[in-house]
Amino acid sequence: MIRQQPVNLYKLITSVILYTFGLIILLWFLYQITNVLLLFLLAMVLGLIISNPVNRLEQRGMKRWLASLIILGTIFTVTTALFWLIVPHISEQIDTLIDNLPDYYKSLSDNTASLLKNYPELNKELQKGGMSVSAMVPSVGKTVIGLSAFSISILGGIFVFIIFICMVVFFVTNPKPLISLYLSVFKPEKRNKAEDALKHTAVMLGGWMKSNLIGGIIQAILVYLFLTFMNVPGALVWAALAFFSELLPKIGFYIMAIPPTLVALSISPATALWCLAFFLLLNEVTADFLMPKLRASTMNIHPVCSLFLILAMGAAFGLTGVLLATPLAAIVKAYYEEFYLTQFPNDPDMENRVYRILYPERKKT
C-alpha cells in the first residue's frame, strides 16, 4: 500500500498535466479558427431558415432532394434576377457618387457654414474648442482611405463564399446527421429540451428573416420614391441600404438615414431637413407598427438585450458579429427558456412584483 500511493499520485499528476495541456491546445485552436466558427454558425442559421419551407414540402410527400432543389433554385433565380436588374444601376450610381464626392464635400461644408452663421454662439464655442466646419466634415482623402481598409482579396472572398454556400446547401439537403450529432451532445434526459429549444430557435429565425425581407422591401421602395422625388443623388443606393438596415436592429436606422441626409445637405438645408423628417417618420412607423406586427410572437426580444449583443459581438468579431447578433439573441433566448426557466414553476405574482419594483410608492388597483 505504501508503494502504491506514489504510483497513484504520479498518475494523477500526469493526467492533470496532460488534460491541462490538451485544454490549452484546444482553446488556442478555437481562438485561431474563430472566424471559421462564426462562418459555420452563420451557415447553420441560414440553413435552419431555408429548411423551413423545404420541410413543409417534404411533409406534403415531396422528396427531400426535390424540395431542396425547388427552394434553393427559387432563391438562386430571384437573387440572380435582382443582381442583373438592380446591381448594375446601383454600381453606376455609386460611381457617380464617388466622382462627385469632392463637389458634395465642398457644398456640404458651405451649407454647414451658412447654417452655423444663424447660431453665432455655437460657432464661437466650436472655434474656442479648436473645431471648424471642415474638421466636422470628414475629408475626401480620409473617406477613401477608410473605404479601402475594407477591401479584401477577391480570390479569397470567392473561395470562402463557395465554401459557405456549400455548407448551407449540404445542411438543407441532408440535415439529419447534423441534427443527430447535435442531440447526441446532450444526455438522454436532456434531449427533449434540446429538441424543443432547436425547434423554437428555427421558428424565431424564420420569423426574423421573413420580417426583415418584408420590412426591408417596404422601406427600400419608400426611400427610393421619396429620394427620387426630392432629386437626391443615388436614390437606388440609399434604397438598397434601407433594405439591409433591418438586419441591424435599432442602429440600422442611422446607417440608413445619415448618408442620404448628408448628400441632401450638400444640395440645400431644406432638402436635408425634409430627408431627416422623412427618415424619422419612417423609423417610427416601421419600429413601432410595422416590424412588431410582422415579428408578432416569433421574436419577443427586448431591445436592450439586442443592443447589448450587437455591441458585444461587434467589438469581438466586427461586422460578422454584428450580423450574427440578432440570430444569437434568438438562440440564447430559446435555450435559456428551455433549460433554465422550465426548472422553476410559474410565478402568478410576477406582474405584481415588477409593478412594486417600478412604482414602490403606489398600490396597484
Helices and strands as residue ranges (DSSP letters): H 4-32, H 34-59, H 64-99, H 101-117, H 120-128, H 133-136, H 140-148, H 154-173, H 176-184, G 188-190, H 191-229, H 235-244, G 245-247, H 252-267, H 269-285, I 286-290, H 291-295, H 303-339, G 341-343, H 350-358
